Amino acid sequence: MIARVVDEPLTVAEHEDAVSDKAAGAVVSFAGVVRDHDGGRSVTELEYVGHPSATEVIVELAEEFAARPGVQAVAVSHRIGLLGIGDVALACAVSAAHRGAAFTACAELVDEVKKRLPIWKRQVFTDGEEEWVACP
């Protein structure tokens, strides 16, 4: 199981490999990628800052989702630090016996990470302005 908050580049492939299981009939993955705009404004970069409890929270989330019936394994990571356009900020993968359980668990995992993980985002716009946004 991967469940971490890191300041290094993330790949979805690593997360997919981590959930590989002979009993799994499906692997569903997600990459939350830094886009070049928000709210109609052009973005140049993002910075994510995590609370000291962020690792504990992401581990709890992974364990919670891995315990679901039909789910074989879960891998989830959120990146902190300065990210550029196209960088992966959130990577996750879920393997399950069947595709329905994998799709549902992966989608709900992404929603719960965004809801519960204590991470804040600083967006820098092309006009030089910036704003802080609470992710949870």
Buried (B, 14 or more C-beta within 10 A) or exposed (E): BBBBBBEEEBEBEBBBEBBEBEEBBBBBBBBBBBEEEBEEEEBBBBBBBBBEEBBEBBBBBBEEBBEBEBBBBBBBBBBBBEBEBEBBBBBBBBBBBEEEBBBBBBBEBBEBBBEBBBBBBBBBBEEEEBEEEEBB
